[in-house]
Structure formats: C-alpha cells, structure tokens
Amino acid sequence: MKTPGTFEILNTARGCPARRGRLWTAHGPVETPVFMPVGTQGTVKAMSPAELDELGARIVLGNTYHLNVRPGIEIIETCGGLHRFMGWPHAVLTDSGGYQVFSLARLRRITEEGVTFHSHLDGTLTFLGPVEAMAIQRRLGADIAMAFDECAPYPCEREYACQAVRRTLSWAALSAEQPCAEGQLRFGIVQGSLYPDLRERCGLELARMGFEGHAIGGVSVGEPEDLLLGAARVSAAALPPEKPRYLMGVGAMRQIVEAVAAGIDMFDCVMPTRFARNGTAFTRHGRYPVKAGEYKEDTRPVEEGCGCYACTHFSRAYIRHLVNANEILGIRLLTLHNLHRYMEFMREIRASLEQGSFDAWRTTYMQQRNQES
C-alpha cells in the first residue's frame, strides 16, 4: 500500500499524451484511465455495492450538496462516515457542490463568500462556500474531495466567465487551506467556459496551489462536442503531467477516447445508469433502445458475446418485457449491463496503453464508430 496521493504513470502512448496510471487512495489503488460510476446520493442507482465490486469498479462518486441536504452530514457521520454508511469498501470521490451552482441556477444566489441554495426538496436555505464544502467532505471521509468552484453555463459571456474563474480560484485557494481527513486527497477544478486563455490561466494558477490532482469542469453543459473536447484539451495541457487529471461529467465513449488521447485519466457520467432507466443498452457497437417493439420476440442477449450476468442469463425479449412492464428487475439488468460495458471499455483502453497500441486502437475505434453513425 503506497501513500495516498501517489500517482504512478506506468505506460505512455506514442504520438499523444495518453497514459496508463495508478492513483493510490486511502482505500486502495485506482487503475487509470478510469470511469467512475455516479452515486450522487450515496448509491449508484439500481446497483448494490457487491455488484459494483464484481464489475471491477474501485471508485464511485458522491455529491456534497445532495448528501448534506439528505440525509444530512450528522447522520452519515453517526453511521461511521460515507464508506460505512453506503457499505462501499473502495474509494469515493465527492463533488463539492459546484455543479449545483449550474444545475440549480434558479434556486441559488452567488456571493463572493459562496452560494446560498433554496433546497430542491423543501426550500430550506443552505449555504455552501469553500470552507463549508471542504468541512462536509472531511466529515464524510471522502478519499478525494473536490475544491468548491463555480460551474458556468453554456453559452456564457466572457465577462461572466471571467468572474466565475476569479471566484473559482479564490475558492480553490481557501479550499486548499482547509483541514482534511486522514489520507484525503484534494483536487482543484479548472473553469473558464469555452475561452482558451481563461482555461489556461485557471489551470496554471491551480497548479501552484498544491492540489494532489486536478479536474476539468464547466464542460458537458450543453456545448457541441467539438467545443467540449477543445476545452478539455486546452485545460489538460495547462495542468502538471505528474498529477491525475479528471474530466467531469463526460461519458460518451468516443469523447472518453479523445480525452484519454489528451492525457486525461478519470471520467464520470450518469449516462450508463440514466440510459438504462430509459430502456437503452450500450454495446461495443453503440447503443439501442431495448424497449422498442422490434425486440419483442428477440431471443438474443442484450449484447452478443457479452459476459455480464444480464447477457448470460436473459434475452432481449425478456428484458424488454420487464422494462415496458415497469418491473424493477429490467432497470437493474440494463444498468448492470451498461456499467459492465463501460468497465470493459476502460479495460480495453488500459490494455492498449500497456501494449503500446493505443494510437492504432483509437484509430480503429473511431473509424468503426463513424461508420456506425
């Protein structure tokens, strides 16, 4: 067991900044590039911790704002911290609540000190600033705590983006000064909307603050894919290569491939679980709606050749029936399959980096996807 915060770069790609790494946390190592299932409220929807463990997940996400609102930090602390509360033995990363500055824009008021939210549940006022967000994450016992930031919307005027970067850097400096739990890592977050110079400045200033890793925020908020990837590349290039880089909220597989090529190590997104709840399956060749009528009598598995529990035991016809009948099992099986596909996808990326074939793998993957679309 190495010291939490140790980031080993095990392999590098030829021709691009992609790398195969290992990040050590207080709850064990995380192999990178990694996709992190989202457990906003202390659970990955429709999945048990044992199932996630069996799929190979070694890190999941929680959310500071949501867990503080419900059930409340005192209850989680009384139950022994977030890991014990949710029965998860591996690493947990908690978002600071900065994304809710964007997603709950109609329910919040921003000041220089932080953000006052009207609870999305009952309207109760809640204040989050860098001091409060870091204190909550310390009490949760998260392995990786995110600095409090301001996620700007898209589109965004330059003046607003400048203000958001200024606040983000001010809050990051305060976040870095706060006490943390034993072994807890802290990541700063790059903002700057779609303005390359602002993102570069933000990344360079964060790099001087001593964080154990860095995230790229303010993307996947409605912008076109080419702008998303451009912002990710500029941000990654401004961050120190010896520390892990995390692209927040990005989960389309082709976007992950291009972001890995830019030297990004960590990803999260609700896509595999949310799409499962809507009856959609992810496969090696894209996604499709299992709930559609054409699969009513289809005896094939969700994805032919897949080794997950759903595919080795059930047919498309059965899972379609469950989803359309609003049976919980249908959502559970599709969620399990989708997360299995994402875990396999990341294992393929890591294997290509280990074998020195990432560039060729990337080219083949993107050509296949372009033909399919």
C-alpha positions as CSV (number, residue, x, y, z in Angstrom):
1,M,0.0,0.0,0.0
2,K,1.6,3.3,-1.1
3,T,1.0,6.7,0.3
4,P,-2.4,8.2,-0.7
5,G,-1.9,10.7,-3.5
6,T,0.9,8.7,-5.1
7,F,0.2,8.7,-8.9
8,E,2.3,6.3,-10.9
9,I,2.5,6.7,-14.6
10,L,3.1,3.1,-15.8
11,N,2.9,3.5,-19.6
12,T,2.7,6.3,-22.1
13,A,1.4,6.4,-25.6
14,R,3.4,7.1,-28.8
15,G,2.2,10.2,-30.6
16,C,-0.2,11.7,-28.0
17,P,-0.2,12.5,-24.2
18,A,-2.3,9.4,-23.3
19,R,-1.0,7.4,-20.3
20,R,-1.8,4.4,-18.2
21,G,-1.6,5.1,-14.5
22,R,-2.4,4.1,-10.9
23,L,-3.7,6.5,-8.3
24,W,-3.3,5.4,-4.7
25,T,-6.0,6.4,-2.2
26,A,-6.7,5.6,1.4
27,H,-9.0,2.8,0.2
28,G,-6.6,1.3,-2.3
29,P,-5.4,1.8,-5.8
30,V,-7.4,3.1,-8.7
31,E,-6.2,2.0,-12.2
32,T,-6.4,4.7,-14.8
33,P,-7.8,5.7,-17.2
34,V,-10.9,5.0,-15.1
35,F,-14.6,5.5,-15.4
36,M,-16.3,6.3,-12.1
37,P,-20.0,5.3,-11.6
38,V,-22.1,8.1,-10.2
39,G,-23.6,7.6,-6.8
40,T,-24.9,11.1,-6.1
41,Q,-26.9,10.3,-3.0
42,G,-24.6,7.5,-1.7
43,T,-25.8,4.8,-4.1
44,V,-25.3,4.0,-7.8
45,K,-28.9,3.7,-8.9
46,A,-30.2,0.2,-9.2
47,M,-26.8,-1.4,-8.1
48,S,-25.6,-2.9,-4.9
49,P,-22.0,-2.3,-3.7
50,A,-21.3,-6.1,-4.2
51,E,-22.4,-5.9,-7.8
52,L,-20.2,-2.8,-8.5
53,D,-17.3,-4.6,-6.8
54,E,-17.8,-7.7,-9.0
55,L,-17.9,-5.5,-12.1
56,G,-14.4,-4.2,-11.2
57,A,-15.4,-0.7,-10.0
58,R,-12.9,0.6,-7.5
59,I,-14.1,4.2,-7.1
60,V,-17.6,5.8,-7.2
61,L,-18.9,9.4,-6.8
62,G,-21.0,11.0,-4.1
63,N,-22.2,14.6,-4.0
64,T,-21.6,17.1,-1.1
65,Y,-24.7,19.2,-1.8
66,H,-27.1,16.3,-2.1
67,L,-25.7,14.3,0.9
68,N,-25.7,17.4,3.1
69,V,-29.4,18.1,2.2
70,R,-30.4,14.4,2.6
71,P,-29.9,12.5,4.9
72,G,-27.6,15.2,6.4
73,I,-23.9,15.1,7.4
74,E,-24.7,14.4,11.0
75,I,-26.5,11.1,10.2
76,I,-23.7,9.9,7.9
77,E,-21.1,10.8,10.5
78,T,-23.0,9.0,13.2
79,C,-23.1,5.9,11.0
80,G,-19.3,5.9,10.6
81,G,-18.7,8.0,7.5
82,L,-19.7,7.7,3.9
83,H,-17.9,4.4,3.2
84,R,-19.5,2.6,6.1
85,F,-22.9,4.3,5.5
86,M,-23.1,3.0,2.0
87,G,-21.3,-0.3,2.5
88,W,-18.6,0.5,0.0
89,P,-15.0,-0.7,0.7
90,H,-13.2,1.1,-2.1
91,A,-12.5,4.7,-2.9
92,V,-15.1,7.5,-3.0
93,L,-14.8,10.9,-4.7
94,T,-17.2,13.6,-3.7
95,D,-18.1,16.6,-5.8
96,S,-18.1,19.8,-3.8
97,G,-21.5,21.1,-4.9
98,G,-20.0,23.4,-7.6
99,Y,-22.0,21.7,-10.3
100,Q,-25.2,22.5,-8.5
101,V,-24.3,26.2,-8.9
102,F,-25.1,25.4,-12.6
103,S,-27.8,22.8,-12.3
104,L,-29.8,24.5,-9.6
105,A,-29.3,28.1,-11.0
106,R,-33.0,29.0,-10.3
107,L,-32.6,28.1,-6.6
108,R,-29.3,29.8,-5.7
109,R,-27.7,33.2,-5.1
110,I,-23.9,33.6,-5.6
111,T,-21.8,36.0,-3.5
112,E,-18.0,36.3,-3.1
113,E,-18.2,34.0,0.0
114,G,-20.1,31.2,-1.6
115,V,-23.6,30.1,-2.7
116,T,-26.9,30.2,-0.9
117,F,-29.3,27.4,-2.1
118,H,-33.0,27.0,-1.6
119,S,-33.3,23.3,-1.1
120,H,-34.7,21.5,-4.1
121,L,-36.7,19.4,-1.6
122,D,-38.4,21.8,0.7
123,G,-37.0,25.3,0.0
124,T,-34.8,25.3,3.2
125,L,-31.8,27.7,2.9
126,T,-28.4,26.1,2.7
127,F,-25.1,27.9,2.4
128,L,-22.1,26.3,0.7
129,G,-18.7,28.0,0.3
130,P,-15.2,26.6,0.2
131,V,-14.9,26.3,4.0
132,E,-18.3,24.6,4.3
133,A,-17.8,22.3,1.3
134,M,-14.4,21.1,2.5
135,A,-15.6,20.6,6.0
136,I,-18.5,18.4,4.8
137,Q,-16.2,16.3,2.6
138,R,-13.8,15.9,5.6
139,R,-16.6,14.7,7.8
140,L,-17.8,12.3,5.0
141,G,-14.4,10.8,4.8
142,A,-14.2,11.0,1.0
143,D,-10.9,9.7,-0.5
144,I,-10.9,12.6,-3.0
145,A,-12.5,15.9,-2.1
146,M,-13.2,18.4,-4.8
147,A,-12.5,22.1,-4.3
148,F,-15.6,24.3,-4.3
149,D,-16.0,26.1,-7.7
150,E,-18.4,27.9,-9.9
151,C,-19.6,25.9,-13.0
152,A,-20.6,28.5,-15.6
153,P,-23.4,27.7,-18.1
154,Y,-23.2,27.5,-21.9
155,P,-23.5,29.8,-23.7
156,C,-21.6,32.2,-21.4
157,E,-20.5,35.8,-21.9
158,R,-16.8,36.4,-21.4
159,E,-17.4,38.8,-18.6
160,Y,-19.3,36.1,-16.6
161,A,-16.7,33.5,-17.4
162,C,-14.0,35.8,-16.0
163,Q,-16.0,36.4,-12.8
164,A,-16.5,32.6,-12.4
165,V,-12.8,31.9,-12.9
166,R,-11.9,34.6,-10.4
167,R,-14.3,33.1,-7.8
168,T,-13.2,29.6,-8.6
169,L,-9.5,30.5,-8.0
170,S,-10.3,32.4,-4.8
171,W,-12.4,29.5,-3.5
172,A,-9.8,27.0,-4.6
173,A,-7.1,28.8,-2.5
174,L,-9.4,28.7,0.5
175,S,-10.3,25.0,-0.2
176,A,-6.6,24.1,-0.2
177,E,-6.1,25.7,3.2
178,Q,-8.8,23.7,5.0
179,P,-8.1,20.7,7.2
180,C,-8.8,17.3,5.6
181,A,-9.5,13.7,6.7
182,E,-6.5,11.4,7.1
183,G,-5.3,10.3,3.7
184,Q,-7.8,12.5,1.9
185,L,-6.7,13.9,-1.5
186,R,-7.9,17.3,-2.8
187,F,-8.5,18.2,-6.5
188,G,-8.8,21.8,-7.8
189,I,-11.2,22.4,-10.7
190,V,-10.4,24.3,-14.0
191,Q,-13.1,26.6,-15.2
192,G,-13.2,29.2,-18.0
193,S,-16.2,28.2,-20.1
194,L,-15.1,28.0,-23.8
195,Y,-12.4,30.7,-23.6
196,P,-9.0,29.0,-24.0
197,D,-7.0,31.8,-22.4
198,L,-9.2,31.7,-19.3
199,R,-8.9,27.9,-19.0
200,E,-5.1,28.1,-19.4
201,R,-4.8,30.8,-16.8
202,C,-7.0,28.9,-14.4
203,G,-5.1,25.6,-14.9
204,L,-1.7,27.3,-14.4
205,E,-2.8,29.1,-11.2
206,L,-4.4,25.9,-9.7
207,A,-1.2,24.0,-10.4
208,R,0.6,26.4,-8.0
209,M,-1.8,25.6,-5.1
210,G,-0.5,22.2,-4.2
211,F,-3.5,20.0,-5.0
212,E,-3.0,16.3,-5.4
213,G,-4.9,16.2,-8.6
214,H,-6.9,18.5,-10.9
215,A,-10.3,18.3,-12.6
216,I,-11.7,19.9,-15.7
217,G,-15.1,21.3,-15.1
218,G,-17.6,23.5,-16.9
219,V,-17.9,21.1,-19.8
220,S,-20.8,18.8,-20.8
221,V,-23.2,21.7,-20.0
222,G,-24.9,21.8,-23.5
223,E,-22.0,22.8,-25.7
224,P,-21.2,21.0,-29.0
225,E,-18.8,18.1,-28.9
226,D,-16.0,19.8,-30.7
227,L,-16.1,22.7,-28.2
228,L,-16.2,20.3,-25.3
229,L,-13.2,18.4,-26.5
230,G,-11.3,21.6,-27.3
231,A,-11.9,23.0,-23.8
232,A,-10.7,19.6,-22.3
233,R,-7.5,19.6,-24.4
234,V,-6.6,23.2,-23.5
235,S,-7.3,22.6,-19.8
236,A,-5.3,19.3,-19.7
237,A,-2.3,21.0,-21.4
238,A,-2.2,23.6,-18.7
239,L,-2.1,21.1,-15.8
240,P,1.0,19.3,-14.4
241,P,1.5,16.0,-16.2
242,E,2.7,14.2,-13.0
243,K,-0.7,14.6,-11.3
244,P,-4.0,12.9,-12.2
245,R,-6.5,14.8,-14.5
246,Y,-10.2,14.3,-14.2
247,L,-12.8,15.3,-16.8
248,M,-16.0,15.9,-15.0
249,G,-19.4,14.7,-16.3
250,V,-18.2,13.4,-19.7
251,G,-19.4,9.9,-20.6
252,A,-19.9,9.4,-24.3
253,M,-17.4,6.7,-25.2
254,R,-15.9,8.5,-28.3
255,Q,-15.4,11.6,-26.1
256,I,-13.6,9.5,-23.5
257,V,-11.3,8.1,-26.2
258,E,-10.4,11.6,-27.4
259,A,-9.9,12.8,-23.8
260,V,-7.6,9.9,-22.9
261,A,-5.6,10.9,-26.0
262,A,-5.3,14.4,-24.5
263,G,-3.8,13.0,-21.3
264,I,-6.9,12.8,-19.1
265,D,-7.1,10.0,-16.6
266,M,-10.5,10.0,-14.9
267,F,-14.1,10.2,-16.0
268,D,-17.6,10.1,-14.6
269,C,-21.1,10.4,-16.1
270,V,-24.7,9.3,-15.3
271,M,-25.1,8.1,-18.9
272,P,-24.9,4.3,-18.4
273,T,-27.3,4.3,-15.4
274,R,-29.7,7.0,-16.7
275,F,-30.0,5.5,-20.2
276,A,-30.7,2.1,-18.6
277,R,-33.6,3.6,-16.7
278,N,-34.9,4.8,-20.1
279,G,-34.6,1.3,-21.6
280,T,-31.4,1.8,-23.6
281,A,-28.5,-0.5,-23.8
282,F,-24.9,0.3,-24.6
283,T,-22.9,-2.1,-26.6
284,R,-19.5,-2.4,-28.2
285,H,-21.1,-1.0,-31.4
286,G,-23.2,1.8,-30.0
287,R,-26.5,2.0,-28.1
288,Y,-30.0,0.9,-29.0
289,P,-33.5,1.0,-27.3
290,V,-34.1,-2.5,-25.9
291,K,-37.7,-1.4,-25.1
292,A,-38.5,-0.9,-28.8
293,G,-41.1,-3.2,-30.4
294,E,-38.7,-4.8,-32.8
295,Y,-37.1,-6.7,-29.8
296,K,-40.4,-8.2,-28.6
297,E,-39.5,-11.7,-29.7
298,D,-35.7,-11.3,-29.8
299,T,-34.1,-14.3,-28.1
300,R,-30.6,-12.9,-28.3
301,P,-28.8,-11.4,-25.3
302,V,-28.7,-7.6,-24.9
303,E,-25.2,-7.8,-26.5
304,E,-23.9,-10.9,-28.2
305,G,-20.6,-12.0,-26.8
306,C,-21.0,-10.1,-23.5
307,G,-20.2,-12.0,-20.3
308,C,-22.3,-9.9,-17.9
309,Y,-25.0,-11.5,-15.8
310,A,-27.8,-9.9,-17.8
311,C,-26.5,-11.2,-21.1
312,T,-25.6,-14.7,-19.9
313,H,-29.0,-15.4,-18.4
314,F,-31.7,-13.4,-20.2
315,S,-32.9,-12.4,-23.6
316,R,-33.7,-9.0,-25.1
317,A,-37.3,-10.1,-25.2
318,Y,-37.5,-10.7,-21.5
319,I,-35.6,-7.5,-20.5
320,R,-37.8,-5.5,-22.9
321,H,-40.9,-7.0,-21.3
322,L,-39.6,-6.1,-17.8
323,V,-38.8,-2.5,-18.8
324,N,-42.1,-1.9,-20.5
325,A,-44.0,-3.5,-17.6
326,N,-42.1,-1.2,-15.2
327,E,-40.6,-4.1,-13.4
328,I,-37.6,-3.0,-11.3
329,L,-35.5,-6.0,-12.5
330,G,-35.5,-4.7,-16.0
331,I,-33.8,-1.5,-15.0
332,R,-31.4,-3.4,-12.7
333,L,-30.3,-5.8,-15.5
334,L,-29.8,-3.0,-18.0
335,T,-27.9,-0.9,-15.5
336,L,-25.7,-3.9,-14.7
337,H,-25.1,-4.5,-18.4
338,N,-24.3,-0.8,-19.2
339,L,-21.8,-0.5,-16.4
340,H,-20.2,-3.8,-17.4
341,R,-19.8,-2.4,-20.9
342,Y,-18.2,0.8,-19.5
343,M,-15.8,-1.2,-17.2
344,E,-14.8,-3.4,-20.2
345,F,-14.3,-0.4,-22.4
346,M,-11.9,1.2,-19.9
347,R,-10.1,-2.1,-19.5
348,E,-9.6,-2.2,-23.3
349,I,-8.1,1.3,-23.2
350,R,-5.8,0.4,-20.4
351,A,-4.7,-2.8,-22.2
352,S,-3.9,-0.8,-25.4
353,L,-1.7,1.6,-23.4
354,E,0.1,-1.3,-21.7
355,Q,0.7,-2.9,-25.1
356,G,1.8,0.3,-26.8
357,S,-1.0,0.1,-29.3
358,F,-3.3,2.9,-28.1
359,D,-2.9,5.0,-31.3
360,A,-3.9,2.1,-33.5
361,W,-6.7,1.1,-31.2
362,R,-8.0,4.7,-31.1
363,T,-8.0,4.9,-34.9
364,T,-9.8,1.6,-35.4
365,Y,-12.4,2.5,-32.7
366,M,-13.2,5.9,-34.2
367,Q,-13.4,4.6,-37.7
368,Q,-15.9,1.9,-36.6
369,R,-18.0,4.5,-34.7
370,N,-18.0,6.8,-37.7
371,Q,-19.2,4.0,-40.0
372,E,-21.9,3.0,-37.5
373,S,-23.2,6.6,-37.2
